[in-house]
Amino acid sequence: MAYTLISCVGTGMFFNKGTNQYQYRETTYQFPDGTKYKTRIFLEALTESKYREIDKIILVGTKTSNWGELVFEKDYEEEGVFDLYGRLYEGDKNKTGIAGADKGLLECYLTKHFAVPVKLCISEALIDDCTAQELFTLYSSLKSDISAKSDILFDITHSFRSIPLLVYQALQFTFGGTDSRRQVELVYGEFVNEKQISYVRNLSKYWEFAQIADALSVFTAKLDGSRLAQFVETVWHQGAKALVRLTEIVQTNFALQVIEVIRQINNAITEYPTDAPTWLGSVRDALSEICKLLDVTSVSKTLYKYSCYLYAHQLNVQAVITLQVAVEACIVEKYGNIQDNLGDYDWWQSNGKNYLHKLRNNAWQKLGIPLTNLERFRNQVAHGGGKNRNGSYPQAANIPNIYESGKRGIERLFAELAQA
């Protein structure tokens, strides 16, 4: 895809006594492919060098940015161009900034000069906590000026120091994680005063790192590793597959498959790449925590710990249902065959629930009340929040008490069956 170029405009790097204004210094920019272009304005080097195919340009600055720098001397003879430059020059010299009418004229001039649409995004000169909301709103609104079919090239070379940071934040807000197909590149023309060559640096990895950090945060918070797996896939194939598989069982609540997934994670960890990037270690560590849920002596206890893990991640629906599954697994382990009867609805209806009911009735205070409440609440959850026997809808606020009570009930069930 072609790129929308977002470039920042500041006030210039040095004071030119001849023109009595601040200007950017002329230098020769060298691109990664060896292409060189001599200019004072890195924006011009980007467009003339064909570094990327650009189909639109958005220029971000304040009212008092040096907009006159963008009127190129070679165009002065064109009608109205030199007059425009004069007004911009006076606004810069007098620190009054660009006038509203000249904003439109400059957009038209630059559109003609670069042969692609150009939009100016201009804020007031004051950048502090008082204008933070205004600037964030302004920069976030740039989304409407960027085609859904366009990638983004963000040039942070010429600007006030705070503007690239604020624009970058807005881009993260509007595009971060919303469309993995859109390429976002960061580029910087590094001015080297001591050398004849200034090098063009591609800083796009920083955008990728930010995306990885966000995806890892989503995974560690809600166990959704679908986005994270896209990044992991390029460096750790087995780890990415394990992330996708874990995400699937969390989202579908196929808790009975968690042991299989834990084994898959363990196998992936044995194939962890020796030359892995640093950030991948955080992914491995998060997956390793899940492996600790496995109790090799008991499926029901593994499910119990998995339920607690889901609850700790505020996945309350999955946690409640999984806790009830752990109760049923506990009965199967004691009175049935774990390979044949676990997850078998017919066996549970004809055998398993009778064993559970008998145990509950024999110890009503310790087992009956908490496990009955858990089962009833699980049924309400499974039926979309249906009414209970009293005609009342379940309340989310009651989940902590019901869940903690259910935990105590199954812990007592473990103890009772261990002594039986």
URMOJO-V275719 format. One record per residue. N is the residue number from 1. SS is DSSP state (alpha for helix, beta for strand, coil for the rest). NEAR is the number of other ideal C-beta (glycine too) atoms within 12 Angstrom. Layout:
BEGIN
n ss near
N SS NEAR
N SS NEAR
END
This chain:
BEGIN
n ss near
1 coil 22
2 coil 21
3 beta 34
4 beta 38
5 beta 43
6 beta 45
7 beta 45
8 beta 42
9 coil 44
10 coil 35
11 coil 30
12 coil 29
13 coil 25
14 beta 19
15 beta 17
16 beta 21
17 coil 9
18 coil 8
19 coil 19
20 coil 14
21 beta 26
22 beta 25
23 beta 27
24 coil 33
25 coil 25
26 coil 24
27 beta 31
28 beta 24
29 beta 40
30 beta 26
31 coil 27
32 coil 18
33 coil 13
34 coil 13
35 coil 20
36 beta 21
37 beta 28
38 beta 20
39 beta 30
40 coil 32
41 coil 40
42 alpha 44
43 alpha 42
44 alpha 35
45 alpha 36
46 alpha 37
47 alpha 32
48 alpha 23
49 coil 27
50 coil 15
51 coil 31
52 coil 34
53 coil 19
54 beta 33
55 beta 26
56 beta 33
57 beta 41
58 beta 43
59 beta 42
60 beta 42
61 beta 45
62 beta 33
63 coil 29
64 coil 29
65 coil 38
66 coil 39
67 alpha 41
68 alpha 42
69 alpha 38
70 alpha 46
71 coil 33
72 coil 27
73 alpha 21
74 alpha 13
75 alpha 22
76 coil 19
77 coil 12
78 coil 18
79 coil 13
80 coil 20
81 alpha 27
82 alpha 20
83 alpha 22
84 alpha 34
85 alpha 32
86 alpha 17
87 alpha 28
88 alpha 37
89 alpha 28
90 alpha 21
91 alpha 29
92 alpha 38
93 alpha 21
94 coil 16
95 coil 17
96 coil 18
97 coil 29
98 coil 39
99 coil 21
100 alpha 16
101 alpha 16
102 alpha 33
103 alpha 28
104 alpha 18
105 alpha 27
106 alpha 39
107 alpha 30
108 alpha 23
109 alpha 32
110 alpha 38
111 alpha 22
112 alpha 21
113 alpha 28
114 alpha 29
115 coil 14
116 coil 25
117 beta 25
118 beta 35
119 beta 29
120 beta 36
121 beta 35
122 beta 31
123 beta 37
124 coil 18
125 coil 24
126 coil 17
127 coil 30
128 coil 15
129 coil 11
130 coil 10
131 coil 21
132 alpha 19
133 alpha 15
134 alpha 20
135 alpha 32
136 alpha 24
137 alpha 18
138 alpha 29
139 alpha 39
140 alpha 25
141 alpha 22
142 alpha 35
143 alpha 28
144 alpha 15
145 alpha 28
146 coil 36
147 coil 20
148 coil 16
149 coil 16
150 coil 32
151 beta 28
152 beta 42
153 beta 40
154 beta 42
155 beta 44
156 coil 39
157 coil 39
158 coil 40
159 coil 36
160 coil 28
161 alpha 15
162 alpha 26
163 alpha 36
164 alpha 31
165 alpha 24
166 alpha 34
167 alpha 41
168 alpha 33
169 alpha 22
170 alpha 33
171 alpha 37
172 alpha 29
173 alpha 21
174 alpha 27
175 alpha 33
176 coil 29
177 coil 29
178 coil 18
179 coil 22
180 coil 21
181 coil 14
182 coil 26
183 coil 25
184 beta 38
185 beta 33
186 beta 34
187 beta 39
188 beta 30
189 beta 39
190 beta 22
191 coil 30
192 coil 17
193 coil 13
194 coil 9
195 coil 13
196 coil 15
197 beta 21
198 beta 30
199 beta 25
200 beta 35
201 beta 25
202 beta 27
203 coil 25
204 alpha 25
205 alpha 18
206 alpha 24
207 alpha 31
208 alpha 27
209 alpha 23
210 alpha 26
211 alpha 30
212 alpha 32
213 alpha 23
214 alpha 26
215 alpha 34
216 alpha 33
217 alpha 22
218 alpha 26
219 alpha 36
220 alpha 24
221 alpha 17
222 alpha 24
223 coil 38
224 coil 27
225 coil 38
226 alpha 25
227 alpha 29
228 alpha 41
229 alpha 33
230 alpha 27
231 alpha 34
232 alpha 38
233 coil 23
234 coil 18
235 coil 27
236 coil 32
237 alpha 18
238 alpha 26
239 alpha 40
240 alpha 33
241 alpha 23
242 alpha 39
243 alpha 40
244 alpha 29
245 alpha 31
246 alpha 44
247 alpha 30
248 alpha 24
249 alpha 32
250 alpha 33
251 alpha 20
252 alpha 18
253 coil 29
254 coil 23
255 alpha 43
256 alpha 27
257 alpha 25
258 alpha 39
259 alpha 31
260 alpha 21
261 alpha 34
262 alpha 33
263 alpha 22
264 alpha 29
265 alpha 38
266 alpha 25
267 alpha 20
268 alpha 32
269 alpha 27
270 alpha 18
271 coil 20
272 coil 26
273 coil 21
274 coil 9
275 coil 9
276 coil 20
277 coil 21
278 coil 13
279 coil 26
280 alpha 30
281 alpha 20
282 alpha 25
283 alpha 41
284 alpha 33
285 alpha 22
286 alpha 32
287 alpha 41
288 alpha 22
289 alpha 24
290 alpha 39
291 alpha 30
292 coil 19
293 coil 34
294 coil 27
295 coil 23
296 coil 14
297 coil 12
298 coil 26
299 alpha 36
300 alpha 37
301 alpha 28
302 alpha 36
303 alpha 43
304 alpha 38
305 alpha 33
306 alpha 44
307 alpha 40
308 alpha 28
309 alpha 32
310 alpha 34
311 alpha 28
312 alpha 21
313 coil 26
314 coil 17
315 coil 30
316 alpha 30
317 alpha 31
318 alpha 36
319 alpha 38
320 alpha 41
321 alpha 36
322 alpha 43
323 alpha 47
324 alpha 43
325 alpha 38
326 alpha 44
327 alpha 45
328 alpha 41
329 alpha 40
330 alpha 40
331 alpha 39
332 alpha 32
333 alpha 31
334 alpha 29
335 alpha 25
336 coil 28
337 coil 17
338 alpha 26
339 alpha 12
340 alpha 13
341 alpha 26
342 coil 31
343 coil 24
344 coil 21
345 alpha 13
346 alpha 13
347 alpha 23
348 alpha 27
349 alpha 15
350 alpha 14
351 alpha 23
352 alpha 31
353 alpha 25
354 alpha 17
355 alpha 30
356 alpha 35
357 alpha 22
358 alpha 20
359 alpha 32
360 alpha 29
361 alpha 17
362 alpha 17
363 coil 24
364 alpha 18
365 alpha 16
366 alpha 23
367 alpha 35
368 alpha 25
369 alpha 21
370 alpha 31
371 alpha 40
372 alpha 30
373 alpha 33
374 alpha 40
375 alpha 33
376 alpha 28
377 alpha 37
378 alpha 36
379 alpha 21
380 alpha 30
381 alpha 33
382 alpha 19
383 coil 16
384 coil 11
385 coil 20
386 coil 17
387 coil 15
388 coil 22
389 coil 11
390 coil 9
391 coil 9
392 coil 14
393 coil 17
394 coil 28
395 coil 17
396 alpha 18
397 alpha 11
398 alpha 24
399 alpha 29
400 alpha 18
401 alpha 19
402 alpha 34
403 alpha 37
404 alpha 22
405 alpha 29
406 alpha 41
407 alpha 30
408 alpha 24
409 alpha 37
410 alpha 41
411 alpha 28
412 alpha 28
413 alpha 39
414 alpha 32
415 alpha 18
416 alpha 25
417 alpha 26
418 alpha 16
419 alpha 11
420 coil 17
END
